[in-house]
Amino acid sequence: MSQRHGQAVALMVLVTFLWGTAGVVTRHLEQAQAFEITFWRSFFTLLSLAIILPLWQGRGIWQRMRQEGWLLWASGACWSVMFTAFMLGLALTSVANVLITLAAAPLLTALVSRVVFGHRLPARTWLAIVIAGAGIAWMFARQLESSAWLGMLVALGAPLGGAFNWNLVKRGQEAGRRVDLVPAVLIGAFLSSLFTLPLAWPLEASVRDISLLAGLGLGQLAVPCVLAVVCARVLSPPEMSLLALLEVLFGIGLAWWGAGEAPGPEVLQGGMLVLGALVLNEWWGWRSREGHYKIQHVTAEQETLP
């Protein structure tokens, strides 16, 4: 089990590295604009998963998808919002702005869970939401004089889409309905490419642009999403959440190194608040669960004593 856990951690680090390549690749495009960039990446993600899924789960996957019902398509719609908002955000503002906005997804998920679905949140999560919100507000306020705030506002659709997605999936599981996330990603890619094609027309991307975006569809989205599902079978949700934060570091670092896009001081300051709040929330939650488990373990041992 320890070896499997270590392999899953290493694999998840690779996944976050692949996720983090989106920004630096888009900075090397020649002609493709915002909606066309989104269309081609979603289209090649759709094409890649249409090949990978039957090989991985068998040809019966198409029949199972037809039997899943509305929850699978609702999850797919959320994925389409995430794909579209993320890529449009990258076209409108810096990689660092988009990734730090995206990093707030776990806390937005908790907030949507409370406001929309009525789930109670612990005090530590409320504190983390306030700190992360202050970090993002600081980034917005410092960039109101430029158009960068618009990109952040658009990019905010990605974590919001994710927040509704995870809550829908969780409620479906509580009701006894399991959602296979990889087919949902395929549906999301289909809907994203379908909705952005009219806005991307006429397609003007060069052959080089299409090659780079095909690489993103396969190597930055399709393959990492499949690998993340595999990792989630071994790693706990807190571990997944914390390791996923590496995407922010990899993405900003790659854009800085590969495209000369250095993050501004307001991004570093706001980013520290957002990432710090996430780490604090997960660490505090992990300590609380560990303490609860130890109390239960000690109580169980005492009950077995003669």
FENRAVEN-V376499 format. One record per residue. PHI is phi as a letter, one per 40 degrees, with the letter a starting at -180 (* if undefined). OMEGA is omega in degrees with one decimal (999 if undefined). BURIAL is + if it has 9 or more other ideal C-beta (glycine too) atoms within 8 Angstrom, else -. Layout:
BEGIN
phi->PHI omega->OMEGA burial->BURIAL
phi->PHI omega->OMEGA burial->BURIAL
END
This chain:
BEGIN
phi->* omega->179.9 burial->-
phi->c omega->178.8 burial->-
phi->c omega->178.2 burial->-
phi->c omega->179.9 burial->-
phi->c omega->178.7 burial->+
phi->c omega->177.9 burial->-
phi->c omega->179.4 burial->+
phi->c omega->177.2 burial->+
phi->c omega->179.8 burial->+
phi->c omega->179.6 burial->-
phi->c omega->179.5 burial->+
phi->c omega->174.7 burial->+
phi->c omega->176.5 burial->+
phi->c omega->178.9 burial->+
phi->d omega->-178.2 burial->+
phi->c omega->175.9 burial->+
phi->c omega->179.4 burial->+
phi->c omega->176.3 burial->+
phi->d omega->-175.0 burial->+
phi->c omega->-177.8 burial->+
phi->c omega->-174.7 burial->+
phi->d omega->-175.2 burial->+
phi->c omega->-175.9 burial->+
phi->c omega->178.8 burial->+
phi->c omega->-179.0 burial->+
phi->c omega->179.2 burial->+
phi->c omega->179.4 burial->+
phi->b omega->176.2 burial->-
phi->c omega->-175.6 burial->+
phi->c omega->-170.7 burial->-
phi->b omega->-174.5 burial->-
phi->c omega->178.4 burial->+
phi->b omega->-167.2 burial->+
phi->d omega->-175.1 burial->+
phi->c omega->178.6 burial->+
phi->c omega->175.5 burial->+
phi->d omega->179.8 burial->+
phi->c omega->-179.3 burial->+
phi->d omega->-174.4 burial->+
phi->c omega->178.8 burial->+
phi->c omega->179.2 burial->+
phi->c omega->-179.6 burial->+
phi->c omega->-178.8 burial->+
phi->c omega->171.5 burial->+
phi->c omega->176.8 burial->+
phi->d omega->-179.1 burial->+
phi->c omega->-179.0 burial->+
phi->c omega->-178.8 burial->+
phi->c omega->177.1 burial->+
phi->c omega->176.2 burial->+
phi->c omega->-175.1 burial->-
phi->c omega->-173.1 burial->+
phi->d omega->178.6 burial->+
phi->c omega->178.1 burial->+
phi->c omega->-175.5 burial->-
phi->c omega->-173.2 burial->-
phi->b omega->178.6 burial->-
phi->g omega->-177.6 burial->-
phi->c omega->178.7 burial->-
phi->c omega->-178.9 burial->-
phi->d omega->-178.5 burial->+
phi->c omega->177.9 burial->-
phi->c omega->179.3 burial->-
phi->c omega->178.4 burial->+
phi->c omega->179.3 burial->+
phi->c omega->-177.6 burial->-
phi->c omega->-174.7 burial->-
phi->c omega->179.8 burial->+
phi->g omega->-170.2 burial->-
phi->c omega->-175.0 burial->-
phi->c omega->177.9 burial->+
phi->c omega->-179.2 burial->+
phi->c omega->175.6 burial->+
phi->c omega->176.4 burial->+
phi->c omega->177.7 burial->+
phi->c omega->177.6 burial->+
phi->c omega->176.5 burial->+
phi->c omega->176.8 burial->+
phi->d omega->-178.9 burial->+
phi->c omega->176.3 burial->+
phi->c omega->-179.7 burial->+
phi->c omega->-178.9 burial->+
phi->c omega->-175.0 burial->+
phi->c omega->-178.4 burial->+
phi->c omega->-178.6 burial->+
phi->c omega->-176.0 burial->+
phi->c omega->176.3 burial->+
phi->c omega->176.9 burial->+
phi->c omega->178.7 burial->+
phi->c omega->-179.9 burial->+
phi->c omega->-173.2 burial->+
phi->b omega->-177.3 burial->+
phi->a omega->-174.6 burial->+
phi->c omega->178.0 burial->+
phi->d omega->-178.3 burial->+
phi->c omega->178.7 burial->+
phi->d omega->-177.5 burial->+
phi->c omega->-174.8 burial->+
phi->c omega->178.9 burial->+
phi->c omega->173.4 burial->+
phi->c omega->179.4 burial->+
phi->c omega->-177.4 burial->+
phi->c omega->179.3 burial->+
phi->c omega->-175.5 burial->+
phi->d omega->-179.3 burial->+
phi->d omega->-179.6 burial->+
phi->c omega->174.5 burial->+
phi->c omega->176.3 burial->+
phi->c omega->178.1 burial->+
phi->c omega->-178.9 burial->+
phi->c omega->177.1 burial->+
phi->c omega->178.2 burial->+
phi->d omega->180.0 burial->+
phi->c omega->-172.3 burial->+
phi->c omega->-174.0 burial->-
phi->c omega->-172.8 burial->-
phi->b omega->172.5 burial->+
phi->g omega->178.8 burial->-
phi->c omega->179.1 burial->-
phi->c omega->179.2 burial->-
phi->b omega->175.8 burial->+
phi->c omega->-177.9 burial->-
phi->c omega->-178.9 burial->-
phi->c omega->-179.2 burial->+
phi->c omega->175.4 burial->+
phi->c omega->178.6 burial->+
phi->c omega->179.8 burial->+
phi->c omega->179.2 burial->+
phi->c omega->179.4 burial->+
phi->c omega->-178.7 burial->-
phi->c omega->-180.0 burial->+
phi->c omega->177.5 burial->+
phi->c omega->177.7 burial->+
phi->c omega->178.5 burial->+
phi->c omega->180.0 burial->+
phi->c omega->177.7 burial->+
phi->c omega->177.8 burial->-
phi->c omega->178.3 burial->+
phi->c omega->178.2 burial->+
phi->c omega->-174.1 burial->+
phi->c omega->-177.1 burial->-
phi->c omega->-176.7 burial->+
phi->b omega->-179.3 burial->+
phi->c omega->-178.7 burial->-
phi->c omega->177.3 burial->-
phi->b omega->179.4 burial->-
phi->c omega->-176.4 burial->-
phi->c omega->-178.2 burial->+
phi->c omega->-179.8 burial->+
phi->c omega->177.5 burial->+
phi->c omega->177.7 burial->+
phi->c omega->179.3 burial->+
phi->c omega->177.4 burial->-
phi->c omega->-178.8 burial->+
phi->c omega->179.2 burial->+
phi->c omega->176.1 burial->+
phi->c omega->-179.1 burial->+
phi->c omega->177.4 burial->+
phi->c omega->176.3 burial->+
phi->c omega->175.4 burial->+
phi->c omega->177.2 burial->+
phi->c omega->-179.8 burial->+
phi->c omega->177.9 burial->+
phi->c omega->-180.0 burial->+
phi->c omega->-176.1 burial->+
phi->c omega->177.7 burial->+
phi->c omega->176.3 burial->+
phi->c omega->179.5 burial->+
phi->c omega->-179.1 burial->+
phi->c omega->179.4 burial->+
phi->c omega->176.5 burial->+
phi->c omega->177.6 burial->+
phi->c omega->178.3 burial->+
phi->c omega->178.9 burial->-
phi->c omega->178.5 burial->-
phi->g omega->-179.4 burial->-
phi->b omega->-178.2 burial->-
phi->c omega->178.5 burial->-
phi->b omega->175.6 burial->+
phi->c omega->-170.0 burial->+
phi->c omega->-177.1 burial->+
phi->c omega->172.4 burial->+
phi->d omega->176.4 burial->+
phi->c omega->175.6 burial->+
phi->c omega->177.6 burial->+
phi->d omega->178.5 burial->+
phi->c omega->177.9 burial->+
phi->c omega->177.9 burial->+
phi->c omega->177.7 burial->+
phi->c omega->-178.3 burial->+
phi->c omega->179.6 burial->+
phi->c omega->179.3 burial->+
phi->c omega->179.8 burial->+
phi->c omega->-175.6 burial->-
phi->c omega->-176.7 burial->+
phi->c omega->-178.7 burial->+
phi->d omega->179.2 burial->+
phi->d omega->-179.2 burial->-
phi->c omega->179.6 burial->-
phi->c omega->-175.4 burial->+
phi->c omega->1.3 burial->-
phi->c omega->-177.6 burial->-
phi->c omega->-174.5 burial->-
phi->b omega->-177.6 burial->-
phi->c omega->176.0 burial->+
phi->c omega->177.6 burial->-
phi->c omega->178.4 burial->-
phi->c omega->178.6 burial->-
phi->d omega->-178.3 burial->+
phi->c omega->178.3 burial->+
phi->c omega->179.3 burial->-
phi->c omega->-179.2 burial->+
phi->c omega->173.3 burial->+
phi->c omega->175.9 burial->+
phi->c omega->176.5 burial->+
phi->c omega->-178.9 burial->+
phi->d omega->-179.3 burial->+
phi->c omega->-169.1 burial->+
phi->c omega->-179.5 burial->+
phi->c omega->-175.6 burial->+
phi->b omega->-173.4 burial->+
phi->c omega->-177.1 burial->+
phi->c omega->178.4 burial->+
phi->c omega->179.5 burial->+
phi->c omega->177.4 burial->+
phi->c omega->-179.5 burial->+
phi->c omega->179.0 burial->+
phi->c omega->176.6 burial->+
phi->c omega->177.5 burial->+
phi->c omega->179.3 burial->+
phi->c omega->-177.0 burial->+
phi->c omega->177.4 burial->-
phi->c omega->-177.5 burial->-
phi->b omega->-175.4 burial->+
phi->c omega->177.5 burial->+
phi->c omega->177.9 burial->-
phi->d omega->176.8 burial->-
phi->c omega->177.9 burial->+
phi->c omega->177.9 burial->+
phi->c omega->-178.0 burial->+
phi->c omega->-178.5 burial->+
phi->c omega->179.2 burial->+
phi->c omega->179.3 burial->+
phi->c omega->178.2 burial->+
phi->c omega->178.0 burial->+
phi->c omega->177.0 burial->+
phi->d omega->-180.0 burial->+
phi->c omega->-178.8 burial->+
phi->c omega->178.7 burial->+
phi->c omega->-176.3 burial->+
phi->c omega->179.2 burial->+
phi->c omega->-179.9 burial->+
phi->c omega->-179.8 burial->+
phi->c omega->179.0 burial->+
phi->c omega->178.3 burial->+
phi->c omega->-177.0 burial->+
phi->c omega->-172.2 burial->-
phi->c omega->-178.3 burial->-
phi->b omega->178.1 burial->+
phi->g omega->-177.7 burial->-
phi->c omega->-178.4 burial->+
phi->c omega->178.2 burial->-
phi->c omega->178.6 burial->+
phi->c omega->-178.1 burial->+
phi->c omega->179.9 burial->-
phi->c omega->177.6 burial->+
phi->c omega->178.7 burial->+
phi->c omega->-179.3 burial->+
phi->c omega->178.4 burial->+
phi->c omega->179.3 burial->+
phi->c omega->178.0 burial->+
phi->c omega->178.2 burial->+
phi->c omega->-178.3 burial->+
phi->c omega->-177.3 burial->+
phi->c omega->178.0 burial->+
phi->c omega->178.8 burial->+
phi->c omega->179.6 burial->+
phi->c omega->-179.6 burial->+
phi->c omega->179.3 burial->+
phi->c omega->-178.6 burial->+
phi->c omega->-178.4 burial->+
phi->c omega->-179.8 burial->+
phi->c omega->179.9 burial->-
phi->c omega->178.1 burial->+
phi->c omega->179.1 burial->+
phi->c omega->178.7 burial->+
phi->c omega->179.5 burial->-
phi->c omega->179.5 burial->+
phi->c omega->178.7 burial->-
phi->c omega->178.7 burial->-
phi->c omega->178.4 burial->-
phi->c omega->179.8 burial->-
phi->c omega->-179.1 burial->-
phi->c omega->178.6 burial->-
phi->c omega->179.0 burial->-
phi->c omega->-178.4 burial->-
phi->c omega->-179.4 burial->-
phi->c omega->179.0 burial->-
phi->c omega->179.8 burial->-
phi->c omega->178.8 burial->-
phi->c omega->179.5 burial->-
phi->c omega->-179.5 burial->-
phi->c omega->-179.9 burial->-
phi->c omega->179.5 burial->-
phi->c omega->179.5 burial->-
phi->c omega->999 burial->-
END
